[in-house]
Amino acid sequence: MGRIGRNEQCLCGSGKKFKHCCLLKQQAGHVLRSQEQAFKVSLIHEIELIQQAAKDGLQKIKELGVFILFSTVAGDAWLLEITDSDGVQLARAGVALEVPIDQSPETIEINWTHIFAVRNREFEITAYLDRSVQVLAEYPTQEINAAIKRIKKKFSPEQLSQIHVRAETKQDVTLSST
């Protein structure tokens, strides 16, 4: 991943800006965890928060690196990765689903289940398993499109191209945290 900016939200999950949180700790020589470790903790934390928002029937959207997490008032929640338009459902009808994430010190592996697209203001998913296509109504498509544009502005094309370390199958994409 690219470096975190001073005014961006800290990756440790504190909710503070980086300059008021871990940057001060780094400068004081008190680094509690690497940026990669903090990102992994933050991703799991944000998944839990978005699952709770889905359970509570709240529409919420969150950007984290190249990821977009969102929940709907109907209780659905998704994790999207914008470079390859991958997605995995985190909650359905307010019930949290098991998150297919495997972490190691160097990578975060996510078993993506779908490809997503926003077409004609509708959220469309295609399952990797059987190539079935669903159009899901009442999803925050304008907010998702806006988040995708912001993320693409934040990272250079070179950075975005280095996100994936390809595995044997598309379903086993490894996201490098470098």
C-alpha positions in Angstrom: 0.0 0.0 0.0 1.1 3.6 -0.4 2.2 5.6 2.6 -0.4 7.1 4.8 -0.7 10.9 4.7 -0.4 13.0 7.9 -4.1 14.1 7.6 -5.6 10.7 6.8 -7.3 8.5 9.5 -4.7 6.5 11.4 -4.5 2.8 10.4 -4.5 1.7 14.0 -8.2 2.1 14.2 -8.2 4.9 16.8 -10.3 7.2 14.7 -7.7 10.0 15.0 -5.7 11.6 12.2 -2.3 9.9 11.7 -0.4 13.1 12.7 -2.2 13.1 16.1 -1.8 9.4 16.7 0.9 6.9 15.5 3.0 9.6 13.8 3.7 11.1 17.2 4.5 7.6 18.6 6.8 6.9 15.7 8.6 10.2 16.2 9.0 9.4 19.9 10.4 6.0 19.1 7.3 4.1 20.4 6.2 2.3 17.3 3.7 -0.3 18.5 3.1 -2.0 15.2 4.1 -1.6 11.6 1.8 0.1 9.1 1.0 -3.3 7.6 0.1 -4.8 11.0 -2.0 -1.7 11.8 -3.8 -2.0 8.5 -4.7 -5.6 9.1 -6.1 -4.8 12.6 -7.9 -1.8 11.1 -9.4 -3.9 8.3 -10.8 -6.5 10.7 -12.0 -3.7 13.0 -13.8 -1.9 10.1 -15.4 -5.2 9.0 -16.8 -5.7 12.5 -18.1 -2.1 12.5 -19.8 -2.5 9.1 -21.3 -5.8 10.2 -22.7 -4.1 13.2 -24.1 -1.2 11.1 -25.8 -3.8 8.9 -27.3 -5.5 12.0 -28.6 -2.1 13.1 -30.1 -1.4 9.7 -27.8 1.6 9.1 -26.5 2.7 5.7 -22.8 3.3 6.1 -19.8 3.5 3.8 -16.1 3.5 4.7 -13.0 3.7 2.6 -9.8 2.0 3.7 -6.9 1.9 1.3 -8.2 0.3 -1.9 -11.2 -1.2 0.0 -14.8 0.1 0.3 -16.9 -1.3 3.1 -20.6 -0.5 3.1 -23.9 -1.5 4.8 -27.5 -1.0 3.8 -30.7 -0.3 5.7 -31.8 -3.8 4.6 -29.0 -5.3 6.6 -26.6 -6.2 3.9 -22.9 -5.4 4.1 -20.0 -5.9 1.6 -16.3 -5.5 1.3 -15.2 -4.3 -2.1 -11.7 -4.0 -3.6 -11.6 -1.5 -6.4 -8.6 -2.5 -8.5 -10.2 -5.7 -9.8 -13.8 -5.0 -8.8 -13.8 -7.9 -6.3 -16.3 -8.2 -3.5 -17.4 -10.4 -0.7 -20.6 -10.2 1.3 -20.1 -9.5 5.0 -23.7 -9.5 6.2 -27.1 -10.6 4.8 -30.4 -9.3 6.2 -28.6 -8.1 9.4 -26.8 -11.4 10.1 -23.0 -11.2 10.0 -21.4 -13.8 7.6 -18.0 -15.5 8.1 -15.3 -13.3 6.6 -13.0 -15.3 4.3 -9.7 -13.6 5.3 -6.4 -15.3 6.0 -3.7 -13.1 7.4 0.1 -13.6 7.5 2.8 -11.2 8.5 3.3 -10.1 4.9 -0.1 -10.4 3.2 -3.9 -10.3 3.6 -5.6 -13.1 1.6 -9.2 -12.6 0.8 -11.3 -15.3 -0.9 -13.3 -13.0 -3.1 -16.7 -14.5 -4.0 -18.0 -11.9 -6.5 -17.1 -9.3 -9.1 -19.1 -6.1 -8.6 -20.2 -3.4 -11.0 -22.3 -0.3 -10.7 -24.4 0.1 -13.9 -27.3 2.5 -14.4 -27.3 3.3 -10.7 -27.7 -0.4 -9.8 -25.3 -2.6 -7.9 -24.6 -5.8 -9.9 -22.7 -8.8 -8.7 -21.4 -11.8 -10.6 -20.6 -14.9 -8.5 -17.2 -16.6 -9.2 -18.7 -20.0 -8.4 -21.4 -20.2 -11.0 -21.2 -16.9 -12.9 -24.8 -16.1 -11.8 -25.6 -12.4 -12.0 -27.8 -10.5 -9.5 -28.9 -6.8 -9.4 -29.3 -5.7 -5.8 -31.7 -2.8 -5.3 -31.5 0.0 -2.7 -27.7 0.0 -2.5 -25.7 3.3 -2.2 -24.4 3.3 -5.7 -23.7 7.0 -6.0 -21.6 6.9 -2.8 -19.8 3.8 -4.0 -18.9 5.5 -7.3 -17.7 8.6 -5.5 -15.5 6.4 -3.2 -14.0 4.6 -6.2 -13.1 7.9 -7.8 -11.5 9.2 -4.5 -9.5 6.1 -4.1 -8.3 6.1 -7.7 -7.2 9.8 -7.2 -5.3 8.9 -4.0 -3.1 6.1 -5.5 -1.1 6.3 -8.7 -1.8 3.7 -11.4 1.6 2.1 -10.6 0.6 1.7 -6.9 -2.8 0.2 -7.9 -1.1 -2.3 -10.2 1.1 -3.5 -7.4 -1.8 -4.4 -5.1 -2.2 -8.0 -6.2 0.2 -10.9 -6.0 -1.5 -13.4 -8.2 -2.3 -16.9 -7.0 -3.3 -19.8 -9.1 -7.0 -19.0 -9.2 -8.8 -15.7 -9.3 -10.6 -16.7 -6.1 -7.4 -16.8 -4.1 -6.1 -13.3 -4.7 -3.5 -12.1 -2.2 -3.3 -8.5 -1.4 0.2 -7.3 -0.7 0.5 -4.8 2.0 3.7 -3.2 0.7 
